[in-house]
Amino acid sequence: MSEEVTILDKTFVKYIRDEEINAAVAHVAAQINHDYQDEPPLILITLNGAIVFAVDLLKQLSINARITCVKLSSYQGTESTNKINQLIGLSDDVRGKRVLIVEDIVDTGRTYQHLWNMLHEAGVKEVRIATMTLKPEAYKLDLPVHYVGFSIPNKFVIGRGLDYDGYGRQLPDIYQLKTEGNGR
Ligand code: 5GP
């Protein structure tokens, strides 16, 4: 796979390789298998971005978890908007359950906060989150982020499920938006 990809008007530079991501996913899966062996969670996948990470992760889980999805959107192009749109809502009864959110990326944490509130209003027993990537410099919440594949700088990334205007999700590596600082 090339070191750079161009999508629409933007160029992205390879940032984290496929093999490194696979190793991080395996590490996260091992932690989840360990922590949930006595009481498996309901796994809540956030569409669309988390689909690739979720598939990679689920294949390595040995716990007997139920799986469901919600669809939210807050990004337009490479910018986060303050408003979170819920496009597909929660269909499962979560009362008294442990829920493990699976995310592609936690940026400001607004989406996580939205889900956390929604799940607590619905009566969950416990909420945790597993994310492929976390941007610690952008993260604004006090809520813990329990399982993290990679902590990354506050720059826009694509690949491995992450998109730029709907494109780039299929890339097996993670790419960072090319700027003066990271261009080669
Ligand atoms: P938050 O609500 O934490 O600010 O942002 C979470 C959502 O914003 C993610 O699920 C993702 O859809 C989008 N997002 C945040 N940062 C990036 C990024 O660097 N690249 C892409 N493709 N999406 C991002």
Boltz pocket constraint, residues with backbone or C-beta under 6 A from the ligand:
constraints:
  - pocket:
      binder: B
      contacts: [[A, 49], [A, 74], [A, 75], [A, 80], [A, 103], [A, 104], [A, 105], [A, 106], [A, 107], [A, 108], [A, 109], [A, 110], [A, 111], [A, 112], [A, 155], [A, 156], [A, 157], [A, 158], [A, 162], [A, 163], [A, 164]]
      max_distance: 6.0
